[in-house]
Amino acid sequence: MSKIRTASQAAELVRDGAVIAVNSSSGLLCPDHVLAALGERFVQEGAPRGLTTIHPIAAGDMFGTPGVDHIAHPGMIARIIGGSYPSGPSNAEPPKIWQRILAEEVAAYNVPSGIVFDMLREGAAQRPGVLTKVGMETFADPALEGCAMNATARATPIVKRVAFEGEDWLYFPALRPDVALIRATTADENGNLTFEDEGATLGAMEMALAAHNCGGIVIAQVRRIAAQGTLKPHDVKVPGILVDVIVEAPDQLQTTATPHDPAISGEVFRPLASFRAADFNPGKVIARRVAQELRSGWAVNIGFGISANVPRILIEEGLHGAVTWVIEQGAVGGVPLLDFKFGCASNAEAFVASPHQFCYFQAGGFDCSLLSFLEIDAEGSVNVSRLAATPHRTAGAGGFVDITARAKRIVFSGNFNAGAKMRIENGRLVIDREGKVAKIVPKVDQVSFSGRRAVAQGQEITYVTERCVLRLLPEGLTVTEIAPGVDLRRDVLDQAATPMRVADDLREMDAALFRDTPMGLAL
């Protein structure tokens, strides 16, 4: 019997109360056509209802790929487990899924992305669940929020602390999906899947295994269908024995707003000169100072925000290739991309499945991570996952908790406060108008990273802003460098909402950071 179906025929296979796992990272690999058909079926029939949806990384975004919003109708989703969620400008209408979450219409959980993949893996193997120390002393810990995003979720906890072999662990039960929605480039008639036009595979194989081994079905959306037996076996990333339904969607985007960029899928390599350099401004100063923390030969994880420009700093300085970039979606090497293409890399050396990449991160197998912050508190803890006033502005934690749990070194970056108007003039930082919202606070709104745990584990933690550099020392949060033109008391200590120590050997940040010429960076 043929596995080929239309999107609407595939949607008919999903029953009320089904548990659905979706393989996506914003627009990257999002099976948007199938999700749209599911939403259309609900509008017409009122079914399927009461779904549980699982998203290790967000399905869709606010910039042209609706993703989970296709199925965020009242009554359609009862429970959602996400590593991250669609996010975008605070002045835009919140995505529909956020509206359901904030109205307490669904039980919503923000579980670290790597742990969600672990939970699916345990379900695939018919094991009971995940024992991990990832997330301890963060919002994922039941001692704090237990991953719950709203009161409805708090009523049904998803994680608990348990004792095992004389130690405390977090226990997350296995996830057993009834349906896996995945996406690839090509399927042959037997359902074998290749990903030649894609920028990652994410967790396609793991989701397919979990659904198949739990008695569920696997629906694969693809750009094209080939004759059986015509795909090279080394190219097949998900075998047809796991795939039940194939949906052809010739116009599927490679990622948000990108029909197809062959450099993302490794088909061609872009010249380094084609990568846009960051404009010279305080944000570039921060990225340059972050780059000074790196060492040649390191494998370096990179996240969204100011630090995403660090690869371009290395290109400007003639140092591309001195470090190897690794991102949670799976690219190793190359140049991580910005904006709508974040999560992809051009000129990658390899594409690793996201669950394998997270295993690498969770154990601290890499050398350094470059990440952003929303808030830092007196203990050095960081919030990157929640803004209470505008929740949809942030995507949740994603892989942040997995990455920071055992990282040897972390460099957090961001503006010192929110809303300041600044410029660089004659090699000095000029603050024309001070920000109104402090980002160095007594206590962060949500603990995405525990400073106390980092000190106990001996992690090396640095915070880089446009006006100063901070280090997390056993004695506390300490100012170690200030920018030229900055007054320590007026511009740093008085602008923080919590006291900070000042290093005895306080020094000025490198003057080369503040000149609009290559700075002669040496790693």
Order of alpha helices (4+ residues) and beta strands (2+ residues): beta-alpha-beta-alpha-beta-beta-alpha-beta-alpha-beta-alpha-beta-beta-beta-beta-beta-alpha-beta-beta-beta-beta-alpha-beta-alpha-beta-beta-beta-beta-beta-alpha-beta-beta-beta-alpha-beta-beta-beta-beta-beta-beta-alpha-beta-beta-beta-beta
